[in-house]
Amino acid sequence: MAADPGDAVLVSEPARGVRLLTLNRPGVRNAMTAEMTVAWDRALDQVTADRDTRVVVVTGAGSSFCSGADLSWLDQGSDDDVTIDRLRDRMLPFYRSWLRPRQLPFPVLAAVNGATVGAGVCLALACDLRFAATGARFSTPFIFRGTHGGMGATWLLPEAIGVSRSREMLFTGREVPAAEACDWGLVTGIADDVLAHTLAVADRLAEAAPIAARLTKTGLEQSAAGLEASLQWEAMAQPVTMTTEDLHEGIAAFRQNRPPRFVGR
């Protein structure tokens, strides 16, 4: 009997405003199967439609975060399924599904609880902040599997760790331990209990003014266009936040030396 795609990604609410997505196929090290991809899209649709969502945390069940794309279907398909054009038509939607954290309107954090391989590294890099367990490790052994890197690896890695270190990861395929990944900027920090640590950070981020946080995420995505583009964006986005109720709440909370209570208006 086939597993229910709905339980391949679990959605929970560990704190107010925080949604936890758990990749839930530990038996295959949370590989990105077709079933998992369907469940992933459903989970993201669910948290995006929830107006109370302010921060999302992504983690993996078991001892792995994500072992990357499942390509076993290549051995099971017909010759007609593995033509270049059909493979491209299959790859692009797959890439875009798993990179959706970049487009979500709120911060997304990765709690990397273990081994993270190939496209799994790209998933982590698609998140705004990444925290790793002390035993986590990262590798992109695409060329040692006979394939070119995918899911934005040749852009996401240089963005995070620079070209030289990206070349090392992509050309050697070696496992990068958590401490080294932190030194490189591949992850933001390391914790023994990475999920608890990441949820604590998420809880803090959920206290921020949601309109300002969403506009900040958009501004960071646009910053690649250069300083002038950022100035133009900020000259519009900052006045937007200055017209909100949350601005007045933030100022009042600062003056009264108390935590702000933002409502997203």
N, C-alpha and C positions, 0 to 999 in steps of 0.2 A: 504493500500500500504506500503510495507516495506521501511524503510529508506535506503538511499544510504550509503553503508559502507564507501565510500570515504569521507563523511563529518563527520564521527565519530571521526576522528582525523584531526584537521586543521593544515596546515603547512604554516608558514609565515616567512618573513625576516625583523625583526624589526630594524636590524642594519647590517652593512657590516660584513660578516663572521658569523653572529649569525642566527640560525634557531630556531623558536619557534614552539613547538608541543603542541597543546591544545586538551586535551581529551574533546570531545564535545557531551556528552550525559548527561546534567545536570538533565534531568527528572528522571534518574535512578542513580543519584549521581556519574556519570562516572564509573559505574560498568564495569568490564572486561567481557563483553559479547563476544560471538563468532564474532559478527559483529565488535565490537571494536578491537578485537585482529587482525582480518584481516586488518583493517584500520591502526592499529599500525605498523604492519610489513611493510605495503606499505609505510607509512610515513618514517620509519627508512631506508628502501631501498632507498627512494628518497634523503634523506639528506646525506646518505653515498655515494651515487653515485655523488653527487654534490661536485666537487673538491674545491669549494669556502667555504664549510662549515668548520668552525674552532671551533665553540661552539654550543651546542644544549641546549635549555631550555625546560623543560616539566612542564606544569601546567594543571589545570582543569577549565572547564567552570562552571559558577554558584558558588554555595556556598561550594562545596566539591572538594577536589583534586581527590580522588578515593575511592570508597566504597568497593573495593576488587573484588574478583572473583564472577561472577554470576553463581550460582549453580541451577538456576531454571530448567535447562534442566534435572536435576536428576529426577524431578517429572513427566517429560513428556516422558522420555525414556522407552524402554521396559526392562524387566528383563535381557535380553541378553546384554544390554548396560551398566549395572552396576556390571558386574563381576570385580573382582580385577584386572585381567590382562588387560581388556579393559580400565578400569579407569586409570591404570598406563600409558598405551599407549597414553591416552588423556592428562594426566597431564603433562608429561615431555615436549612435544612440547609447551604446554601453558606456563609452567614455563620459558622455554628458550626464548620464544618470548618476554615476559615482562622483563626479566633480560638482554636483549641485550645491555642496556647502559653500562654494565660492559665490553663488548667486543668492543664497538665502539672505533675508533681510536682517538677520540677527547674528550675533557671534556664535560660532561653532567651535567647540573644543574637542580635541582628541585625547582620550586616556589610553595610551598605547601600552597594553598590559603584557605584551610578549612579542614573539617573532612577527616581523612585518616585512613582506616580500613583494617585490615587483609593483604591480598596481596597488597593492596595499599601502606602499610608501606614498604613492600619489594620493590616495585617499587621505592619509594623514596630512599631507602637504596642502590638501584642499581646505583643511580646517584652519581657522584663524590662529589658534594657539594649540600647541602640542606638548603634552607631558608624558614622560616615559617611566615605566617601572625600571628598577635597577637592573633587572635581567633582560630587558627588552633589547632587541637587535634589529638592524635594518639592512636590507640588501636589495639590489636591483640587478639580478643575474640574467637579464633578458638575453644577451648574446650567447650565454652559456646554455640557453634553452633553444637556441637556433632562431631567435626572433629579435626584431627591432623593439626597442622600448615603446610603450604606448601610454595612453591616458595622461598625456601632458608631461611625461617624465623629463623630456629634453628642455622643457620650459620651467616646470615647477622646481626641479632640483637646483638649477642655476639661480633662480630667484631666491631660494632659501639659503644655499650654502656656497654660491659662487661657481664659476665655470671650472676651475681646477679640481675642486673636490667632487664636482659632478662627474667630471671625466673619470676620476678614480673609481667612483661607485659604479658607473655604467660600463667602464672597460674591464675592471677587475671582478666585479660582482661580489666582492668580499663582504662579509658581515661587519657592520659598524656597530660596536656596542653603545649602550646608552650614554655613558660618560663622554665618549668621543662625539656622539651625535649632538650632545648638549654643547660641547666646545665649538662645534661647527655651526650651530644655529639651526640644525635640523629639528631639534626639539627645544622647547622653552625652559624646561626644568625636569628634574628627576625626583621620584618619590618612591619609598618602599611600598606604600599603599597608594598606587597611582590613581585609582578611581576615587578614593576618598579625597585625595588632594585636589583632583580636577573638579570634583563636585563642589568643594569649598571655594575654589576660584570662580566657578560658575555661579554659585550663590551670591558671591560678591558682585559679579557683573550684572546679575539680575536686579540689583538695587539701583543701577544706573538709569538715567532718563532714557526711555526706550526710543524716542524719536531721535535724540542726539546720537545714541549708539548706532541706530540703523543708518543714519546719514554719514557717520564716521566710517562705517564699513564700506559704503558706496564710495566715499572719498578716497579711501585707501586703494580700492580697486582701480580707480581712475588715475591714480598718481603716476602710473607708468607713462602717461602721456606728457609728463614734465611739470616743471614748477608753474608755468603760466596757466596750464590747465587746472592745476590744483588751486591756484589763487582764484580763478574764475568760479570753480565749484564752491570754494569756501565763502566767497563773497555772496553766494546765493544761499548756501546751506546754513551758515551761521545766523543770518537774519531770520530764516525760518524758525530756528530754535528760539530766537529772541522774542517771538510772538506767542510762545506756548505758555500754558499754565505751569508747566514743569520748571521753566526758568524762574518764575517767581517763587515756587516752592524751594528750588535749590538755593536761592539767595536767602530766603527766610530761614531755612534749615542751617545754613552756614552761620548766620548771625545769631541764631538761638542755640548753636552748638549741639545740634541733634541730628540724627539720621534723616535724610530726605525721604518723602513718601511720594514717589513719582507715579503718575497715573496714565501717562502717554497721551496727554492733550496739551 
